[in-house]
C-alpha cells in the first residue's frame, strides 16, 4: 500500500455520537438513524432496515434504540473537532 496514491478522501463532522454507538430514534412520527461513527455504509444500511420495520409497525431488533448520550455544556457546535482532527492526523503521521 505504500506505493498506492490516494486520489480522493472524505471528511466531516457528521454522525458521530458521544457514546460511539449507532442509534435509532423517532420524534413526532419521524424515524431516523445516526451515529454511524465510521462504520457508515454497512451499518446505516442495516439500521435503515430496522428503522423501516419499526416505522411500518413490523417486528424489529431494538438493540440500537437507546437515547443519545448528552454531554454537559455541549450546545451542538463541534468547536473542539478541529483540535481532535489535528491530533489524530499528527498521530497518523507519526504512526503512533
trRosetta pair geometry for C-beta under 8 A, 3 or more apart (Angstrom, degrees):
i j d omega theta_ij theta_ji phi_ij phi_ji
1 4 4.9 -46 -157 16 56 124
6 9 6.2 29 162 -52 123 107
11 85 7.6 77 -170 -139 130 138
13 16 7.3 -84 -175 20 51 116
13 78 4.9 -176 -173 61 139 158
13 81 5.1 -17 -112 -133 119 172
15 34 5.6 -143 -129 -161 74 73
15 35 6.0 -154 -179 -68 67 14
15 36 4.7 7 154 24 130 90
15 37 7.1 -125 132 -39 84 43
15 40 7.8 91 105 -95 152 73
16 20 7.6 -12 -169 -105 81 57
16 35 6.6 60 -157 -133 16 59
16 36 8.0 -58 -79 58 50 58
16 37 5.4 95 -127 -99 68 66
16 38 7.8 43 -100 -27 97 79
17 20 6.4 -150 76 -52 83 15
17 21 6.0 -60 76 55 136 55
17 22 7.3 162 4 -97 134 24
17 23 6.2 108 -80 -11 157 116
17 34 6.7 116 -63 122 107 91
17 35 3.3 0 -24 -120 118 121
17 37 6.4 -63 28 -59 81 111
17 68 5.9 -128 -140 -142 115 92
17 69 6.7 103 164 35 100 91
18 68 7.4 94 25 173 98 83
18 69 4.4 -116 77 87 112 107
18 70 7.2 116 23 -122 153 6
18 71 5.3 -178 -110 -47 150 105
18 74 7.9 -158 -75 4 134 168
19 35 7.9 7 60 -156 80 145
19 68 7.8 -169 13 -160 109 51
19 69 4.2 111 -37 0 107 137
20 35 7.8 151 -166 -177 14 107
20 37 5.2 106 -159 -138 60 153
21 35 6.1 19 95 143 43 138
21 37 7.1 2 -51 -8 9 149
21 64 7.1 -168 156 -133 102 87
21 66 7.4 6 107 59 139 126
22 33 6.7 6 180 -177 104 100
22 34 7.3 173 -153 94 66 32
22 35 4.7 169 -118 92 39 94
22 36 5.7 32 -98 -99 108 40
22 37 6.7 -125 -59 13 72 103
22 39 7.2 -82 -48 59 123 123
22 43 5.5 -167 -55 165 155 129
22 44 7.9 -156 -134 -78 139 58
22 47 5.7 -122 154 -67 137 149
22 64 5.3 -21 101 -145 87 137
23 33 6.9 168 88 -154 52 56
23 34 5.6 -15 59 64 96 76
23 35 4.8 65 8 24 90 135
23 64 5.7 -173 -124 167 28 92
23 65 7.5 94 -165 -113 68 26
23 66 6.3 -102 -122 62 96 70
23 67 7.8 -1 -143 164 137 11
23 68 5.6 -87 -21 -78 176 79
24 31 7.3 -3 -175 -172 91 94
24 32 7.7 172 -152 92 51 40
24 33 5.3 -23 -101 -101 67 82
24 47 5.8 -164 -73 -164 103 103
24 50 5.9 -92 -82 107 157 118
24 51 5.3 -160 -142 -80 114 90
24 54 6.9 133 158 1 135 157
24 62 8.0 -126 64 -144 128 51
24 64 4.8 88 -2 101 96 100
24 65 4.9 -46 72 -84 101 71
25 31 7.6 172 95 -150 37 54
25 32 6.0 -18 67 65 79 82
25 33 7.8 148 21 -94 67 34
25 34 7.5 -29 21 22 109 103
25 65 7.1 138 -82 -141 51 68
25 67 7.6 73 -100 -116 124 45
25 68 7.1 -48 -44 -28 149 97
26 29 6.8 -9 174 -140 114 8
26 30 6.2 168 -155 81 73 42
26 31 4.5 -30 -95 -97 103 62
26 32 6.9 143 -96 15 48 68
26 54 7.3 -152 -40 129 132 129
26 55 7.7 156 -98 -87 135 81
27 30 5.7 -20 66 56 67 94
27 32 7.7 -22 17 16 91 113
31 51 4.7 153 147 -174 121 101
31 52 7.8 166 97 -74 148 32
31 54 6.0 153 -129 89 144 112
31 55 4.5 -111 0 -71 150 108
32 51 7.1 26 -129 -141 3 148
33 36 7.9 62 137 -62 103 87
33 44 6.4 149 106 -137 137 74
33 47 4.3 122 -138 133 150 127
33 48 6.4 -102 7 -72 149 57
33 50 8.0 101 -87 67 128 101
33 51 5.4 -111 -46 -46 106 142
33 64 7.8 30 -135 124 98 137
34 68 7.5 -8 81 -89 121 126
35 68 7.2 -178 -51 -115 134 98
36 39 5.4 -137 175 61 81 71
36 40 4.9 83 148 -83 144 40
36 43 5.2 151 -142 81 88 125
36 44 5.4 -30 -95 -55 130 99
39 42 6.1 -74 167 63 88 96
39 43 3.9 65 114 -15 113 133
39 44 8.0 160 104 -21 78 74
40 43 6.5 105 62 40 14 96
40 44 6.0 -31 -178 -5 42 117
41 44 6.3 -61 -132 40 17 104
41 45 6.3 18 165 -20 58 109
42 45 6.1 -60 -152 32 25 110
42 46 6.6 20 155 -14 62 110
43 46 5.7 -58 -151 39 33 112
43 47 6.1 24 156 -12 69 110
44 47 5.7 -55 -137 45 33 107
44 48 5.9 44 156 -29 65 104
45 48 5.6 -50 -146 31 27 116
45 49 6.8 30 153 -20 59 101
46 49 5.9 -55 -160 30 31 111
46 50 6.8 26 147 -14 64 106
47 50 5.4 -51 -148 38 41 113
47 51 6.1 42 153 -20 71 104
47 64 6.2 -60 -116 75 109 160
48 51 5.7 -52 -142 38 31 110
48 52 6.3 33 155 -21 63 105
49 52 5.8 -54 -148 34 29 112
49 53 6.5 30 153 -19 63 104
50 53 5.7 -54 -151 34 32 112
50 54 6.4 32 151 -18 65 106
50 60 5.0 114 -158 -170 73 119
50 61 5.7 -71 -120 52 122 85
50 64 7.0 98 98 44 160 116
51 54 5.6 -54 -148 37 33 113
51 55 6.2 34 153 -20 66 107
52 55 5.7 -53 -144 37 31 111
52 56 6.2 21 158 -11 65 111
53 56 6.0 -65 -146 44 27 104
53 58 4.3 -86 -162 74 80 109
53 59 6.8 -43 170 81 124 37
53 60 3.9 146 100 -80 123 111
54 57 7.8 40 177 -68 29 23
54 58 7.6 -81 -58 55 21 69
54 60 4.8 -68 -60 24 77 159
54 65 7.7 142 -99 -84 152 133
61 64 7.7 54 112 11 93 84
62 65 4.3 -59 -163 30 78 126
70 74 7.1 -164 -176 53 71 116
71 74 4.0 61 76 -10 105 132
78 81 4.2 33 146 -23 113 120
79 82 8.0 -45 174 17 42 97
80 83 5.7 -60 -170 42 60 111
80 84 6.0 58 138 -22 84 108
81 84 5.5 -58 -143 40 38 111
81 85 5.9 36 161 -19 72 107
82 85 5.8 -56 -142 39 29 110
82 86 6.2 31 158 -20 64 107
83 86 5.7 -53 -145 36 30 112
83 87 6.4 32 154 -20 63 106
84 87 5.7 -56 -152 35 31 112
84 88 6.4 25 154 -14 66 107
85 88 5.8 -56 -146 40 32 108
85 89 6.2 34 154 -20 66 106
86 89 5.7 -53 -145 37 30 112
86 90 6.4 33 154 -20 63 105
87 90 5.8 -54 -151 35 30 112
87 91 6.5 31 151 -19 63 104
88 91 5.5 -50 -148 35 35 114
88 92 6.5 40 151 -22 65 101
89 92 5.5 -50 -151 33 35 114
89 93 6.5 34 151 -19 65 103
90 93 5.7 -53 -149 36 33 111
90 94 6.2 18 157 -5 67 111
91 94 5.9 -64 -142 49 29 101
91 95 7.9 146 162 -39 55 4
91 96 4.5 -86 -151 50 81 109
92 95 7.2 21 -178 -77 32 45
